[in-house]
Amino acid sequence: MEKVLVTGANGFIGSHLVEGLLHKGYQVRALVRRTADLKWLAGLPVDLRYGAISELNTLLSAVENVDFICHTAGATKAKTVADFALVNYGGTQNLLTACLQKNPELKRFVLFSTLAAVGPSESNQSITEEKACFPVSNYGTTKLQAESAVSELKDKIPSVILRLSAIYGPRDKETLTYFKFMKRRIRPIFGGTFSICYVKDVVNAALLALEKNIASGTIYNISSPGCYTFDELSAIAAQFLNKKTLRIKLPTFFLMLYASLVKKFSPNAILSPDKMKELTQKCWVCDTKKAQDEFGFITHYSLEDGLRETIEWYQRQGWL
């Protein structure tokens, strides 16, 4: 039975991935911080290992004797670009170094990256894997650095890079923030068009990335087909929330001011100025044809089905 190390295994995407891997019959080793909340892993047959990707010495035993590594851990919010880099870039370098030292026969290293590493499309054309990278945020810049670290070692460590669109689903606290506004009968509208993907479809993409014959270092965009706006997304969500909402178009300057104030009083808040640099762009639509053609990636959840399942889960948990 093949064994997979999942970094960030207790997180939103990581915990769903752990469940998907176990369902497919893999053994799972879960790398988590000692201070991590492990409620999403409770009762699962996983080999827990405590460590931090920013500390190389804590990774050496974790990478030993695994067949695959799925690297989902990363910083999505931080006070400075150096804080982002310490985890997103430095952490990825540490994990690769640990592999070279303790597991040179690793079958595949899967990096969970993001469209933020590429930057938005300025012409409303779909973002392909060949697009030149011009990230607009510190988060995106450091994720691009992580991609480069993986690519530089592609001849020594077999790898695949998954560039994820916006991801939503149960356990996600970023999308929850938006739905909380809607529960208060406010529909904030901003930004442009974007691609989006349900977390269970992301797990399916990861499983394919482990199992298919893929050239080392290959990059794939991962998303559901089509594109959406916050107007369209919120209109669907309002139906499941059973709320009549007031549609409010928010200008970019107001959003940046709001994010700056939030950061001042809550430095680790999700809605930071860095995040707003991404959310206020005109086009984050990506092309997934390469993933479809080369390893058979397709999505199984429509936006309606995914939002229904997500909102119902939030409500059962008392989050919404």
N, C-alpha and C positions, 0 to 999 in steps of 0.2 A: 504494500500500500504506500503510495507516494505521499510525502510530507511537504506541507507548505508553511512557510513563515509569513505571518501577516503583521506588518508594523501598524501601529495605530489601531489595533484590533478592537478596542473598546469604543471607537468613534462611530460616527454616523455611517459612513461608507464601509469602514473596516468591519463593524459588527455584522452588517448584512452580508458582507463577503465571507466571513467566517461561517455563517449559517449555510450559505450556498455551497461552500467547499465541503462542509460536513455532509450535506445532502448528496453530493456527488461521490462521496466515499473517500475523500482525502483525509489524511491525518492533518491536524492543524496545530501549529505552534503560534501562540499569540504573544507578541511583544507589547508590553504596556508599561507605563510609568508606575512607580510605587504609590503615587498619590492619585492614580486614575480611578474613576468610578467604573466599576465592573458589572453594573446591573444588567447590561445587555448580553454579557457573557455568562451570567449566572446559570448553573446547571448544564452548561455545554461541555462535551468531552474534549477540552482543549488542554494543551501543554502550556501553561502560563510561564512566561519568562519576563522578569522585571528588568527594565533598562531604559535608556534615553538615547535617541539617535544622535544627539549632540555630544554624547560621551562614548568614544570609540571602545574603551575597555569594557563597557557594559554590553557590547554587541557581539563580542568574539564567540562566546559560547552559544548565543542565540542562533547564529547562522550555521553552526556546525550540523552536519548530517540532515540537512533538508534538501529536497529536490528543487523547490521553487521558492522564490521570495516575491511577495506582493507588497510593494512599498506604498502604503496609503497615508502614513503619518506625515504631518506637515503643519505649518503655522498659517492659518487663514487670517489671523489678526495679530498685530504686534505694534509696539510703540514706535519703533524705528526700523529703517531698512536693514540695519545691522542685526536686529532681533529676528527679522524675517530670514535673513541669510544664514544665521546661525543654525536654524532648523531646516529650512528648505534646501539650501545648497550644502552647507556644512554637514548636515545630518545625512544627506544622500551620499556625499563623499565618504563619510565614516562607514556607512553600511557597505559601500563598494570595497573599501579597504579591508573591512572585516572579511568579506567574501574572498578576496585575493589571498588573505592569510590563512583562513580556516576552512574555506569551501571552494577551492579552485575548480571543482567539477560540477558546480551548480548548473542545472539544466536551463533555467531562465529566470531573469530578473525583470519583473513588471513594475514600471514606474507609473504611478497614477499622477498625471500632470493635468493641465488645464488650458482652455483656450486663452486664458489671461496671459499665458506665456507667449502667445502669438501677438495678441493685440487685436482690436476690432477691425472690421472692414470699413474702409472709408468710402467705398463706391457702391455699397449695398450688394456687392457680389459675395457669394458664399466663400467662406474661408476654407481653403484646402491645406493639406499638409505641406504643400510647396510654398505657401505664402511666406514672404520675408517677415521676420519677427520684430515687432515694435511694441512691446508691452507698455501699458499706460499707468501701471501701478507698481508699487514696491513688491507686492505679492507676486504679480506676474513676472517681474524681472528676476526674482530669486527662484521661481519655478523654472524659468528658462535656463538659468544657471545649472539647476539640477538636471535638466534634460541634457545639457552639454557634458556634464560629468559622466552621465550614463553613456552617451554617444562616444565619448573619447575612449571608453573601455570596451566597446562593442566586440572587438576581436578577442578579448580575454574573458568577458562575461556576457554570455548570450542574453539579449535584452529586447524588450518591447516597451514602447512608450505610448500610453493611452492619454490623449488630450480630451478631457471631459468638458462638455458644455455645462450650463447650469444644471445642478442635480437637486432633486427634491424627493421627499418620501418620509415615511415614519422615522422618528428620532432626529430629524433635521431641525435645528433651532434657527437657522437663518431664514428659511421660508416662513417659519412660524411667526417671525416678527411682522411680516407683511400681513398675514392672516389675522393677527391680533388687531391691527388697524381696522380691518374689515369687520371684525366682530363689534367694533365700536361704531359701525355703520359709515366708515370712511374708506373710500377706494382711491388710494394715491396712484396717480398716473404719471409716469416719467420715463425717460429713456426712449429707446427705439425698438427694433426687432431683435429677437434672440432665439437661439436654439435651447432646448431643454430636454432632460431625460429623467425617467423614473429610476430610482436607485436599483430596483431589481433587474432592470435592463442593463445597468452598468455591471452588475454582478455577472450577468450572462456574458457580457463582452470580456470580462476578466477570465472567465472559465475558458472561453474560446482562445484567448491569448496564451493560456497555458498549454492547451491541447493541440493547437494547430501548428503546422510546419511554417514558421515565419522567419524571414531573414533577420539576423541580429541587428538591433538598432532601428528597426522600422517604427515609424510614428503613425498612429491612427487617430482620427477624430472619432469621438463617440458621442452620439446624440440620437434622439428620436427624429424622424423625418419632419420636414415642415419648419415653419418659424412662427413666432407669436409676439404679441406685445403685452405689456402689463394690463392694458385695457381688456384684451381678449381673455387673458388668464384670470383676472379678477372677476369678470362677468360669469365665467364658469364656476369659480369658487363660491361666488355669492349664492348660487343656486343650492349648493351643498350645505352652506352655512345657514340657509333660509333667512337671509338678512337683506333688507332693502338698504342700499348704501348710497352715499353721496359721492359722486365722481369728482375728484379734485385734481386738476392738472398742476403739477408742481414744477416750477422753473428750476434750472440747474443751479443758479446762484442761491436759491432758497435751500436746496438740498445740501449744498456744500456748507452753508452757514449752519444748518441744523446738525450736520455730522460733526462739525468743528465744536459746537457746543456740547454735543453728546460726549465726544472724546475728552473734552476738558473735565467733565464731571465723572466720566466713566471710561478710563483709558483703554480698557479691554472690550469696549462695546463693539458689536458686529458692524453697526452702521458708522464706520469711520470715514474720514475724508479719502483715505486710500481706496476703500471699497466703493465710494461714490464716484471715483474717477472711472471705474468700470461700469457701474450701473447707469450712468448718464450718457454713455456712448450711443451712437445711432444704430450700429449693426454688429451683432455677435452671432450671426448665422453661419453654421459650418456645414460642409459637405462631407457625408459619411460613405460615399461610394467606394472608396478604397477599402474600408473595413468590410463592407458588404461583399466586395469582389474577392478579396484576398483571404478572409477567414470566415465568411458567411455570417457576419453580424447582422441581425435584424432585431427590432424591438417588438415587444409583445403587449405593451401597455399604451393605450391612447392617453392623451392629456386628461380627458374626462375620467377615465378609469383610475388613473394614477392619483388625480386630485381627490376623487371620492374616497379612495382607500386611505390616503394621507390624512384628510380632514377627519374622517371617522376615527382614525387611530388617535389623533390629537385629542378629540373629544372624549374618547374612552380613558385616556391618560389624565384627563383634567387639565390639559395644557391650553385648551381653547374653549 
